[in-house]
Amino acid sequence: MPHFRPAASIPLCLALAALVALGGCKIIKTPTAEEAAEAASGGFNPARQVAGIWDSKVIPFLETRAGPFQDVSALAKSDLDAAAAKYGHKEKEGSAPWTFAAKVSGTIVKAETTSRAGYLDTDVDGDGKADVRIQIGPVIRGTAIRDSLDFVNFNEFKNQIQWAEFGKAFNTHVNGLTLEKLPRDGLEGKKVEALGAYPLPSSGQPALLTPATITIGG
C-alpha cells in the first residue's frame, strides 16, 4: 500500500532544507571605498605604506640625514656635490632637483594662514629677514619628503601615477598628524623648530621646506 507523508510535515521539511542551504552559504562583507580602491589597484595603498614606515624609518632617517638649514643651504651654494652627498637625495631617473634634509630653528617673520597653501617665512640667522619658507598646509606643494628618502625609489612602483600618489600620501600624513593641529593666529615673532626636506630652489626663490615634525613657540 502506498505511504503518504502527512501534510503537516511538509513545512518542517522545507525549513530543514533552508537551514542546510544556509549552512553552506558564505556571508561576504561589502568592502569600503578604500578597500575597493586597493583591490582595483592590485593592493596599492599609499596611505597605509606611509603610515607603516613613518615612525620606524622616515623620522629616524631625516633626523640622521638633516643638517641645520644654514649649513645645508650654504654648502649647496658653494659646493652642490658635497651638499648632495651629505644631505641630499635625487632619483636616478628623471630630472628632479636635489632634495635636502634640513633642520630649521628660527623666528617667524611672516605667517600666511588665509591661503590653503599656508606657510611660515622664517628667519634663522637673526637679521629679521626670511631665510626659509616652511609649509603648513593644508595644501602642501611638491613631494619633498618622499624625494629626500634614499630607501624608496620609483622602480618599486607600477607606474608614474602610483609614484605620484605615494608622494602625496606623505603630505596627507603629516598634515593630519601635525600641521592641521598648529595654531593659526599670532604666529609672527614666535620661535619655530622644524625637521623636514626641501628641493633645491631656483635662483632668487626661497627654499620651500615641507616639515615632517614642527613645533611653534616651544
VEXLUM-403123 format. One record per residue: x, y, z of N, C-alpha, C in turn; residue number from 1. Coordinates in Angstrom, 3 decimals, always signed. Example, Ala and Ser with C-alpha at 12.3 -4.5 7.8 and 13.67 -1.06 7.14 Angstrom:
! VEXLUM-403123
<<+13.190, -5.690, +7.800>, <+12.300, -4.500, +7.800>, <+13.200, -3.300, +7.800>, 1>
<<+12.850, -2.250, +7.080>, <+13.670, -1.060, +7.140>, <+12.900, +0.030, +7.870>, 2>
! end
This chain:
! VEXLUM-403123
<<+0.854, -1.194, +0.000>, <+0.000, +0.000, +0.000>, <+0.892, +1.246, +0.000>, 1>
<<+0.629, +2.277, -0.829>, <+1.467, +3.475, -0.887>, <+1.444, +4.199, +0.442>, 2>
<<+2.637, +4.776, +0.784>, <+2.747, +5.534, +2.049>, <+2.694, +7.024, +1.743>, 3>
<<+1.775, +7.716, +2.367>, <+1.630, +9.167, +2.150>, <+2.189, +9.920, +3.347>, 4>
<<+3.052, +10.993, +3.047>, <+3.620, +11.830, +4.099>, <+2.564, +12.809, +4.563>, 5>
<<+2.350, +12.939, +5.873>, <+1.365, +13.897, +6.376>, <+1.684, +15.294, +5.884>, 6>
<<+0.630, +16.030, +5.549>, <+0.812, +17.394, +5.039>, <+1.498, +18.284, +6.050>, 7>
<<+1.314, +18.023, +7.352>, <+1.888, +18.883, +8.397>, <+3.399, +18.820, +8.420>, 8>
<<+3.973, +17.725, +7.868>, <+5.436, +17.591, +7.919>, <+6.129, +18.339, +6.796>, 9>
<<+5.366, +18.792, +5.785>, <+5.977, +19.476, +4.635>, <+6.657, +20.776, +5.043>, 10>
<<+6.017, +21.676, +5.834>, <+6.713, +22.911, +6.253>, <+7.993, +22.620, +7.019>, 11>
<<+7.964, +21.547, +7.863>, <+9.156, +21.208, +8.629>, <+10.294, +20.790, +7.715>, 12>
<<+9.962, +20.017, +6.698>, <+10.975, +19.583, +5.733>, <+11.571, +20.771, +4.997>, 13>
<<+10.705, +21.699, +4.600>, <+11.179, +22.886, +3.892>, <+12.098, +23.726, +4.778>, 14>
<<+11.739, +23.851, +6.060>, <+12.561, +24.628, +6.983>, <+13.929, +23.986, +7.155>, 15>
<<+13.952, +22.660, +7.272>, <+15.228, +21.964, +7.414>, <+16.092, +22.133, +6.170>, 16>
<<+15.447, +22.068, +4.996>, <+16.189, +22.243, +3.743>, <+16.797, +23.635, +3.667>, 17>
<<+16.034, +24.639, +4.143>, <+16.530, +26.018, +4.119>, <+17.729, +26.175, +5.040>, 18>
<<+17.674, +25.530, +6.214>, <+18.794, +25.626, +7.149>, <+20.049, +24.985, +6.584>, 19>
<<+19.855, +23.840, +5.902>, <+21.000, +23.171, +5.282>, <+21.625, +24.052, +4.216>, 20>
<<+20.756, +24.707, +3.426>, <+21.258, +25.586, +2.364>, <+22.018, +26.757, +2.944>, 21>
<<+21.465, +27.348, +4.035>, <+22.128, +28.494, +4.653>, <+23.463, +28.095, +5.255>, 22>
<<+23.539, +26.874, +5.735>, <+24.784, +26.423, +6.329>, <+25.918, +26.406, +5.328>, 23>
<<+25.606, +26.265, +4.052>, <+26.635, +26.232, +3.027>, <+26.932, +27.585, +2.426>, 24>
<<+26.221, +28.636, +2.889>, <+26.431, +29.979, +2.341>, <+27.543, +30.697, +3.083>, 25>
<<+28.224, +31.626, +2.406>, <+29.271, +32.445, +2.991>, <+28.855, +33.904, +2.896>, 26>
<<+28.820, +34.573, +4.046>, <+28.437, +35.989, +4.057>, <+29.641, +36.824, +3.637>, 27>
<<+29.480, +37.612, +2.604>, <+30.569, +38.425, +2.068>, <+30.406, +39.866, +2.528>, 28>
<<+31.452, +40.401, +3.170>, <+31.429, +41.775, +3.654>, <+31.529, +42.747, +2.480>, 29>
<<+30.721, +43.784, +2.506>, <+30.814, +44.822, +1.489>, <+32.070, +45.644, +1.732>, 30>
<<+32.989, +45.720, +0.767>, <+34.242, +46.441, +1.001>, <+34.022, +47.945, +1.121>, 31>
<<+34.899, +48.589, +1.907>, <+34.865, +50.044, +1.999>, <+35.406, +50.632, +0.706>, 32>
<<+35.255, +51.939, +0.536>, <+35.767, +52.598, -0.664>, <+37.280, +52.432, -0.755>, 33>
<<+37.952, +52.519, +0.403>, <+39.404, +52.362, +0.415>, <+39.808, +50.948, +0.034>, 34>
<<+39.086, +49.961, +0.574>, <+39.389, +48.566, +0.254>, <+39.123, +48.262, -1.213>, 35>
<<+38.057, +48.838, -1.752>, <+37.733, +48.623, -3.164>, <+38.806, +49.225, -4.058>, 36>
<<+39.270, +50.425, -3.696>, <+40.313, +51.089, -4.483>, <+41.624, +50.314, -4.407>, 37>
<<+41.910, +49.770, -3.222>, <+43.132, +48.986, -3.042>, <+43.083, +47.713, -3.878>, 38>
<<+41.929, +47.062, -3.886>, <+41.774, +45.840, -4.679>, <+41.904, +46.137, -6.161>, 39>
<<+41.312, +47.253, -6.596>, <+41.360, +47.623, -8.012>, <+42.769, +47.956, -8.467>, 40>
<<+43.607, +48.420, -7.533>, <+44.979, +48.810, -7.890>, <+45.987, +47.719, -7.559>, 41>
<<+45.497, +46.524, -7.341>, <+46.405, +45.414, -7.085>, <+47.021, +45.438, -5.704>, 42>
<<+46.339, +46.016, -4.727>, <+46.855, +46.049, -3.358>, <+47.630, +47.305, -3.021>, 43>
<<+47.677, +48.274, -3.914>, <+48.426, +49.508, -3.668>, <+47.634, +50.421, -2.737>, 44>
<<+48.216, +50.747, -1.590>, <+47.577, +51.626, -0.612>, <+48.634, +52.575, -0.071>, 45>
<<+48.841, +53.742, -0.715>, <+49.926, +54.638, -0.320>, <+49.796, +55.166, +1.101>, 46>
<<+48.576, +55.444, +1.543>, <+48.389, +55.950, +2.911>, <+48.878, +54.934, +3.930>, 47>
<<+48.540, +53.665, +3.696>, <+48.970, +52.611, +4.615>, <+50.489, +52.420, +4.549>, 48>
<<+51.053, +52.502, +3.360>, <+52.501, +52.351, +3.213>, <+53.245, +53.431, +3.980>, 49>
<<+52.795, +54.681, +3.832>, <+53.462, +55.792, +4.509>, <+53.330, +55.656, +6.021>, 50>
<<+52.124, +55.353, +6.496>, <+51.910, +55.198, +7.940>, <+52.792, +54.085, +8.503>, 51>
<<+53.033, +53.057, +7.699>, <+53.812, +51.918, +8.167>, <+55.292, +52.197, +8.320>, 52>
<<+55.804, +53.201, +7.615>, <+57.246, +53.493, +7.690>, <+57.554, +54.828, +8.363>, 53>
<<+56.520, +55.591, +8.708>, <+56.743, +56.959, +9.199>, <+57.615, +56.987, +10.448>, 54>
<<+57.181, +56.319, +11.514>, <+57.916, +56.360, +12.776>, <+59.172, +55.497, +12.756>, 55>
<<+59.111, +54.397, +12.048>, <+60.230, +53.451, +12.083>, <+61.366, +53.804, +11.129>, 56>
<<+61.051, +54.488, +10.023>, <+62.084, +54.747, +9.019>, <+62.200, +56.222, +8.612>, 57>
<<+61.074, +56.882, +8.356>, <+61.131, +58.246, +7.815>, <+61.737, +59.221, +8.819>, 58>
<<+61.175, +59.283, +10.018>, <+61.672, +60.232, +11.018>, <+63.120, +59.933, +11.414>, 59>
<<+63.484, +58.685, +11.711>, <+64.892, +58.407, +12.023>, <+65.842, +58.782, +10.886>, 60>
<<+65.426, +58.529, +9.640>, <+66.289, +58.884, +8.506>, <+66.517, +60.392, +8.449>, 61>
<<+65.430, +61.161, +8.560>, <+65.566, +62.614, +8.480>, <+66.388, +63.163, +9.642>, 62>
<<+66.200, +62.624, +10.829>, <+66.958, +63.090, +11.986>, <+68.457, +62.848, +11.793>, 63>
<<+68.788, +61.744, +11.151>, <+70.205, +61.414, +10.924>, <+70.785, +62.190, +9.745>, 64>
<<+69.992, +62.350, +8.709>, <+70.472, +62.948, +7.463>, <+70.510, +64.478, +7.488>, 65>
<<+69.594, +65.089, +8.225>, <+69.432, +66.542, +8.167>, <+70.563, +67.287, +8.879>, 66>
<<+70.880, +68.456, +8.319>, <+71.790, +69.384, +8.973>, <+71.061, +70.682, +9.224>, 67>
<<+71.626, +71.577, +10.029>, <+71.000, +72.891, +10.214>, <+70.805, +73.571, +8.862>, 68>
<<+69.664, +74.202, +8.676>, <+69.360, +74.781, +7.378>, <+70.466, +75.713, +6.889>, 69>
<<+71.033, +76.513, +7.786>, <+72.088, +77.440, +7.371>, <+73.263, +76.686, +6.750>, 70>
<<+73.641, +75.560, +7.359>, <+74.782, +74.780, +6.861>, <+74.451, +74.118, +5.525>, 71>
<<+73.252, +73.545, +5.439>, <+72.857, +72.870, +4.204>, <+72.781, +73.856, +3.052>, 72>
<<+72.135, +74.988, +3.289>, <+71.969, +75.999, +2.245>, <+73.302, +76.573, +1.793>, 73>
<<+74.175, +76.871, +2.741>, <+75.476, +77.453, +2.401>, <+76.324, +76.478, +1.597>, 74>
<<+76.329, +75.212, +1.996>, <+77.127, +74.219, +1.276>, <+76.560, +73.973, -0.118>, 75>
<<+75.239, +73.981, -0.253>, <+74.628, +73.780, -1.569>, <+75.009, +74.895, -2.534>, 76>
<<+75.197, +76.106, -2.006>, <+75.571, +77.236, -2.850>, <+77.052, +77.203, -3.222>, 77>
<<+77.881, +76.714, -2.324>, <+79.326, +76.724, -2.578>, <+79.836, +75.443, -3.231>, 78>
<<+79.213, +74.312, -2.893>, <+79.662, +73.026, -3.429>, <+78.463, +72.079, -3.464>, 79>
<<+77.717, +72.106, -4.550>, <+76.490, +71.324, -4.652>, <+76.745, +69.826, -4.507>, 80>
<<+77.829, +69.348, -5.085>, <+78.124, +67.918, -4.997>, <+78.347, +67.487, -3.555>, 81>
<<+79.066, +68.314, -2.800>, <+79.331, +67.987, -1.400>, <+78.041, +68.024, -0.587>, 82>
<<+77.195, +69.011, -0.853>, <+75.919, +69.117, -0.146>, <+75.021, +67.939, -0.483>, 83>
<<+75.030, +67.539, -1.753>, <+74.198, +66.419, -2.183>, <+74.643, +65.128, -1.509>, 84>
<<+75.956, +64.938, -1.399>, <+76.474, +63.716, -0.783>, <+76.173, +63.659, +0.708>, 85>
<<+76.164, +64.814, +1.357>, <+75.990, +64.851, +2.811>, <+74.536, +64.926, +3.248>, 86>
<<+73.738, +65.731, +2.528>, <+72.375, +66.000, +2.971>, <+71.293, +65.659, +1.938>, 87>
<<+71.693, +65.364, +0.712>, <+70.714, +65.309, -0.366>, <+70.392, +63.925, -0.894>, 88>
<<+69.378, +63.921, -1.753>, <+68.991, +62.700, -2.465>, <+68.282, +63.105, -3.748>, 89>
<<+68.451, +62.282, -4.774>, <+67.776, +62.515, -6.049>, <+67.602, +61.188, -6.753>, 90>
<<+66.405, +60.971, -7.322>, <+66.176, +59.751, -8.098>, <+67.081, +59.745, -9.331>, 91>
<<+67.603, +58.579, -9.667>, <+68.472, +58.477, -10.830>, <+67.700, +58.735, -12.123>, 92>
<<+66.433, +58.285, -12.129>, <+65.603, +58.507, -13.304>, <+64.955, +59.891, -13.217>, 93>
<<+64.746, +60.510, -14.380>, <+64.049, +61.793, -14.404>, <+64.973, +62.968, -14.187>, 94>
<<+64.387, +64.136, -14.096>, <+65.166, +65.376, -13.988>, <+64.811, +66.169, -12.736>, 95>
<<+64.372, +65.473, -11.691>, <+64.022, +66.154, -10.448>, <+65.262, +66.795, -9.832>, 96>
<<+65.106, +67.929, -9.138>, <+66.254, +68.567, -8.499>, <+66.694, +67.799, -7.258>, 97>
<<+67.857, +68.129, -6.743>, <+68.278, +67.562, -5.473>, <+67.301, +67.991, -4.389>, 98>
<<+67.029, +67.105, -3.463>, <+66.194, +67.422, -2.314>, <+67.030, +67.204, -1.061>, 99>
<<+66.996, +68.194, -0.161>, <+67.859, +68.173, +1.011>, <+67.072, +68.030, +2.302>, 100>
<<+67.602, +67.243, +3.227>, <+67.031, +67.132, +4.568>, <+67.643, +68.236, +5.423>, 101>
<<+66.806, +68.927, +6.195>, <+67.305, +70.062, +6.974>, <+66.501, +70.264, +8.245>, 102>
<<+67.170, +70.871, +9.227>, <+66.535, +71.269, +10.476>, <+66.481, +72.790, +10.514>, 103>
<<+65.316, +73.318, +10.830>, <+65.132, +74.760, +10.902>, <+64.875, +75.160, +12.351>, 104>
<<+65.593, +76.181, +12.805>, <+65.368, +76.758, +14.126>, <+65.446, +78.267, +13.958>, 105>
<<+64.307, +78.945, +14.129>, <+64.318, +80.382, +13.890>, <+63.083, +81.074, +14.403>, 106>
<<+62.877, +82.266, +13.860>, <+61.762, +83.111, +14.269>, <+60.857, +83.380, +13.078>, 107>
<<+59.569, +83.271, +13.286>, <+58.599, +83.520, +12.219>, <+58.490, +85.019, +11.976>, 108>
<<+58.778, +85.432, +10.739>, <+58.677, +86.857, +10.404>, <+57.415, +87.161, +9.596>, 109>
<<+56.819, +86.121, +9.007>, <+55.555, +86.289, +8.301>, <+54.808, +84.959, +8.308>, 110>
<<+53.513, +85.026, +8.603>, <+52.690, +83.821, +8.610>, <+51.538, +83.998, +7.636>, 111>
<<+51.485, +83.151, +6.622>, <+50.371, +83.154, +5.661>, <+49.424, +82.034, +6.063>, 112>
<<+48.289, +82.427, +6.639>, <+47.334, +81.428, +7.112>, <+45.959, +81.566, +6.461>, 113>
<<+45.785, +82.570, +5.588>, <+44.498, +82.726, +4.915>, <+44.406, +81.846, +3.677>, 114>
<<+45.553, +81.568, +3.071>, <+45.598, +80.684, +1.904>, <+45.585, +79.232, +2.362>, 115>
<<+45.022, +78.347, +1.543>, <+45.079, +76.921, +1.861>, <+46.504, +76.396, +1.751>, 116>
<<+47.327, +77.062, +0.954>, <+48.739, +76.708, +0.882>, <+49.492, +77.596, +1.871>, 117>
<<+49.218, +77.394, +3.154>, <+49.796, +78.247, +4.185>, <+51.292, +78.015, +4.364>, 118>
<<+51.977, +79.040, +4.907>, <+53.418, +78.907, +5.128>, <+53.889, +79.876, +6.207>, 119>
<<+55.102, +79.619, +6.706>, <+55.753, +80.470, +7.697>, <+57.093, +80.906, +7.133>, 120>
<<+57.254, +82.190, +6.849>, <+58.562, +82.707, +6.455>, <+59.385, +82.855, +7.721>, 121>
<<+60.566, +82.240, +7.714>, <+61.320, +82.097, +8.953>, <+62.743, +82.625, +8.829>, 122>
<<+63.136, +83.395, +9.824>, <+64.496, +83.941, +9.923>, <+65.327, +83.010, +10.796>, 123>
<<+66.438, +82.512, +10.244>, <+67.265, +81.576, +11.013>, <+68.600, +82.171, +11.444>, 124>
<<+68.939, +83.367, +10.928>, <+70.243, +83.945, +11.277>, <+70.142, +85.250, +12.073>, 125>
<<+68.935, +85.633, +12.441>, <+68.763, +86.776, +13.326>, <+68.798, +88.144, +12.695>, 126>
<<+68.734, +88.199, +11.353>, <+68.782, +89.511, +10.698>, <+67.397, +90.077, +10.437>, 127>
<<+66.359, +89.366, +10.853>, <+64.994, +89.850, +10.674>, <+64.407, +89.567, +9.309>, 128>
<<+65.165, +88.909, +8.430>, <+64.689, +88.597, +7.085>, <+64.475, +87.088, +6.941>, 129>
<<+63.501, +86.721, +6.112>, <+63.182, +85.309, +5.924>, <+64.292, +84.589, +5.167>, 130>
<<+64.673, +83.434, +5.668>, <+65.679, +82.596, +5.007>, <+65.077, +81.330, +4.420>, 131>
<<+63.960, +80.881, +4.981>, <+63.325, +79.649, +4.526>, <+61.827, +79.765, +4.749>, 132>
<<+61.075, +79.166, +3.870>, <+59.611, +79.165, +3.958>, <+59.162, +77.751, +4.328>, 133>
<<+58.476, +77.632, +5.453>, <+58.003, +76.332, +5.939>, <+56.524, +76.176, +5.591>, 134>
<<+56.192, +75.123, +4.900>, <+54.800, +74.881, +4.525>, <+54.003, +74.366, +5.736>, 135>
<<+52.797, +74.911, +5.908>, <+51.933, +74.427, +6.994>, <+50.556, +74.000, +6.482>, 136>
<<+50.365, +73.998, +5.167>, <+49.152, +73.443, +4.571>, <+47.876, +74.209, +4.882>, 137>
<<+46.742, +73.555, +4.661>, <+46.605, +72.109, +4.386>, <+47.084, +71.651, +3.010>, 138>
<<+47.150, +72.558, +2.045>, <+47.695, +72.188, +0.732>, <+49.216, +72.292, +0.814>, 139>
<<+49.896, +71.214, +0.487>, <+51.355, +71.181, +0.522>, <+51.878, +70.947, -0.881>, 140>
<<+52.709, +71.844, -1.328>, <+53.240, +71.755, -2.692>, <+54.431, +70.805, -2.745>, 141>
<<+54.502, +70.058, -3.855>, <+55.652, +69.193, -4.073>, <+55.599, +67.896, -3.287>, 142>
<<+56.679, +67.139, -3.404>, <+56.784, +65.839, -2.733>, <+58.166, +65.716, -2.074>, 143>
<<+58.549, +66.748, -1.336>, <+59.916, +66.824, -0.817>, <+60.252, +65.701, +0.160>, 144>
<<+59.301, +65.322, +1.007>, <+59.632, +64.274, +1.974>, <+59.930, +62.962, +1.257>, 145>
<<+59.062, +62.582, +0.340>, <+59.337, +61.370, -0.446>, <+60.671, +61.472, -1.153>, 146>
<<+60.927, +62.618, -1.763>, <+62.111, +62.778, -2.605>, <+63.414, +62.841, -1.819>, 147>
<<+63.324, +63.037, -0.516>, <+64.537, +63.104, +0.304>, <+64.983, +61.729, +0.784>, 148>
<<+64.141, +60.725, +0.631>, <+64.405, +59.400, +1.199>, <+65.180, +58.512, +0.232>, 149>
<<+66.276, +57.960, +0.691>, <+67.080, +57.114, -0.191>, <+66.666, +55.647, -0.140>, 150>
<<+65.663, +55.300, +0.674>, <+65.247, +53.899, +0.772>, <+63.943, +53.618, +0.031>, 151>
<<+63.454, +54.584, -0.735>, <+62.328, +54.336, -1.643>, <+62.752, +54.795, -3.036>, 152>
<<+62.244, +54.138, -4.048>, <+62.601, +54.563, -5.402>, <+61.478, +54.234, -6.383>, 153>
<<+61.489, +54.921, -7.486>, <+60.440, +54.828, -8.490>, <+60.235, +53.405, -9.005>, 154>
<<+61.318, +52.640, -9.131>, <+61.229, +51.301, -9.714>, <+60.428, +50.317, -8.862>, 155>
<<+60.129, +50.683, -7.624>, <+59.325, +49.815, -6.761>, <+57.830, +49.965, -7.038>, 156>
<<+57.474, +50.904, -7.914>, <+56.071, +51.198, -8.155>, <+55.680, +50.833, -9.585>, 157>
<<+54.391, +50.606, -9.750>, <+53.880, +50.112, -11.019>, <+54.019, +51.138, -12.132>, 158>
<<+53.769, +52.396, -11.808>, <+53.822, +53.444, -12.828>, <+53.981, +54.817, -12.178>, 159>
<<+54.023, +55.844, -13.005>, <+54.216, +57.206, -12.536>, <+53.053, +57.664, -11.651>, 160>
<<+51.860, +57.191, -11.938>, <+50.689, +57.589, -11.149>, <+50.822, +57.101, -9.711>, 161>
<<+51.212, +55.841, -9.543>, <+51.393, +55.320, -8.185>, <+52.517, +56.052, -7.459>, 162>
<<+53.577, +56.358, -8.164>, <+54.708, +57.088, -7.566>, <+54.251, +58.465, -7.080>, 163>
<<+53.443, +59.144, -7.883>, <+52.928, +60.456, -7.502>, <+51.988, +60.358, -6.298>, 164>
<<+51.125, +59.344, -6.289>, <+50.197, +59.161, -5.174>, <+50.945, +58.843, -3.881>, 165>
<<+52.025, +58.104, -4.008>, <+52.863, +57.789, -2.847>, <+53.463, +59.076, -2.280>, 166>
<<+53.933, +59.958, -3.170>, <+54.497, +61.226, -2.718>, <+53.474, +62.089, -2.014>, 167>
<<+52.266, +62.156, -2.561>, <+51.196, +62.959, -1.950>, <+50.772, +62.388, -0.599>, 168>
<<+50.901, +61.071, -0.447>, <+50.493, +60.440, +0.806>, <+51.339, +60.922, +1.984>, 169>
<<+52.587, +61.263, +1.746>, <+53.422, +61.820, +2.818>, <+52.852, +63.162, +3.280>, 170>
<<+52.452, +63.987, +2.318>, <+51.883, +65.290, +2.658>, <+50.591, +65.135, +3.445>, 171>
<<+49.744, +64.227, +2.994>, <+48.482, +63.980, +3.685>, <+48.732, +63.482, +5.100>, 172>
<<+49.718, +62.617, +5.249>, <+50.013, +62.041, +6.556>, <+50.486, +63.113, +7.539>, 173>
<<+51.455, +63.931, +7.140>, <+51.973, +64.942, +8.071>, <+50.938, +66.018, +8.348>, 174>
<<+50.073, +66.285, +7.367>, <+49.026, +67.275, +7.587>, <+48.058, +66.803, +8.676>, 175>
<<+47.626, +65.545, +8.580>, <+46.705, +65.021, +9.575>, <+47.356, +64.793, +10.926>, 176>
<<+48.642, +64.435, +10.909>, <+49.355, +64.122, +12.139>, <+49.737, +65.364, +12.926>, 177>
<<+50.128, +66.432, +12.201>, <+50.720, +67.589, +12.869>, <+50.191, +68.941, +12.400>, 178>
<<+50.224, +69.180, +11.100>, <+50.013, +70.532, +10.597>, <+48.626, +71.074, +10.890>, 179>
<<+47.596, +70.255, +10.759>, <+46.245, +70.771, +10.984>, <+45.976, +71.109, +12.451>, 180>
<<+46.879, +70.686, +13.333>, <+46.740, +70.983, +14.755>, <+47.489, +72.256, +15.164>, 181>
<<+48.242, +72.854, +14.260>, <+49.030, +74.038, +14.593>, <+48.125, +75.251, +14.821>, 182>
<<+48.543, +76.165, +15.710>, <+47.804, +77.422, +15.856>, <+47.926, +78.237, +14.579>, 183>
<<+46.959, +79.093, +14.313>, <+46.964, +79.880, +13.083>, <+46.934, +81.395, +13.359>, 184>
<<+46.898, +81.774, +14.630>, <+46.822, +83.197, +14.963>, <+48.032, +83.611, +15.791>, 185>
<<+48.441, +84.859, +15.595>, <+49.517, +85.428, +16.395>, <+50.837, +84.713, +16.272>, 186>
<<+51.178, +84.257, +15.077>, <+52.380, +83.452, +14.894>, <+53.646, +84.286, +14.683>, 187>
<<+53.506, +85.458, +14.130>, <+54.694, +86.265, +13.831>, <+55.424, +86.645, +15.113>, 188>
<<+56.734, +86.457, +15.091>, <+57.559, +86.727, +16.256>, <+57.803, +85.507, +17.127>, 189>
<<+57.077, +84.424, +16.874>, <+57.255, +83.211, +17.676>, <+58.398, +82.362, +17.117>, 190>
<<+58.956, +81.551, +18.011>, <+60.010, +80.623, +17.618>, <+59.401, +79.401, +16.939>, 191>
<<+60.120, +78.844, +15.994>, <+59.666, +77.636, +15.317>, <+60.843, +76.685, +15.138>, 192>
<<+60.573, +75.410, +15.369>, <+61.549, +74.338, +15.149>, <+60.914, +73.342, +14.181>, 193>
<<+61.656, +72.960, +13.172>, <+61.102, +72.024, +12.194>, <+62.187, +71.103, +11.654>, 194>
<<+61.779, +69.898, +11.339>, <+62.629, +68.912, +10.668>, <+61.906, +68.497, +9.402>, 195>
<<+62.604, +68.600, +8.275>, <+61.927, +68.249, +7.032>, <+62.862, +68.233, +5.850>, 196>
<<+62.312, +68.553, +4.691>, <+63.093, +68.484, +3.460>, <+62.632, +69.558, +2.489>, 197>
<<+63.557, +69.977, +1.613>, <+63.213, +70.976, +0.601>, <+63.985, +70.706, -0.683>, 198>
<<+63.379, +70.982, -1.835>, <+64.097, +70.830, -3.104>, <+64.997, +72.034, -3.322>, 199>
<<+66.077, +71.825, -4.036>, <+66.972, +72.928, -4.361>, <+66.176, +74.017, -5.064>, 200>
<<+66.115, +75.223, -4.491>, <+65.270, +76.262, -5.090>, <+65.904, +76.883, -6.325>, 201>
<<+65.066, +77.447, -7.171>, <+65.557, +78.209, -8.317>, <+66.215, +79.482, -7.811>, 202>
<<+67.089, +80.039, -8.601>, <+67.803, +81.250, -8.202>, <+66.822, +82.361, -7.841>, 203>
<<+67.031, +82.956, -6.687>, <+66.186, +84.056, -6.254>, <+64.919, +83.645, -5.547>, 204>
<<+64.648, +82.336, -5.465>, <+63.439, +81.842, -4.818>, <+63.761, +81.315, -3.416>, 205>
<<+62.819, +81.447, -2.480>, <+63.081, +80.927, -1.133>, <+63.033, +79.403, -1.108>, 206>
<<+63.800, +78.824, -0.215>, <+63.718, +77.384, -0.014>, <+62.350, +77.064, +0.582>, 207>
<<+61.660, +76.054, +0.031>, <+60.317, +75.684, +0.467>, <+60.394, +74.350, +1.188>, 208>
<<+60.411, +74.417, +2.519>, <+60.603, +73.218, +3.329>, <+59.265, +72.603, +3.725>, 209>
<<+59.133, +71.298, +3.486>, <+57.978, +70.540, +3.954>, <+58.395, +69.877, +5.267>, 210>
<<+57.749, +70.237, +6.378>, <+58.164, +69.668, +7.661>, <+57.608, +68.263, +7.891>, 211>
<<+58.414, +67.418, +8.511>, <+57.931, +66.135, +8.982>, <+57.530, +66.267, +10.453>, 212>
<<+58.258, +67.127, +11.160>, <+57.894, +67.493, +12.529>, <+58.035, +69.007, +12.659>, 213>
<<+57.225, +69.608, +13.499>, <+57.277, +71.057, +13.680>, <+56.725, +71.422, +15.051>, 214>
<<+57.373, +72.391, +15.684>, <+56.928, +72.911, +16.972>, <+56.987, +74.432, +16.910>, 215>
<<+55.913, +75.077, +17.352>, <+55.852, +76.543, +17.345>, <+55.749, +77.038, +18.784>, 216>
<<+56.601, +78.000, +19.106>, <+56.551, +78.611, +20.427>, <+56.926, +77.692, +21.555>, 217>
<<+57.785, +76.724, +21.277>, <+58.216, +75.813, +22.320>, <+57.243, +74.730, +22.627>, 218>
! end
